[in-house]
Amino acid sequence: MTVHLEIPESIARSLRIPAPEMAPRLRTELAVALYSQGLLSFGKASELADVSRYSFAELLAHREIPRHYTEEELAQDLGYARGQ
């Protein structure tokens, strides 16, 4: 499923973000907000922000947002490390 979000022109102008940067910046802000609220996993949030996991981790650290690390993520990381 793809979701399209319409932002009223008056709000878009108020953001003071250059037009070419608006969509990626809003995706990043949404990803950070959803991740920090526990509504989106780290991997999916980095995917939404369209950045690598490393870059997303740096962004969270810069904003002093703690990393949520679940048992499921640990299992995924261990499986990856074991080549599974």
Beta strands, then each sheet from edge to edge (+ up, - down):
end
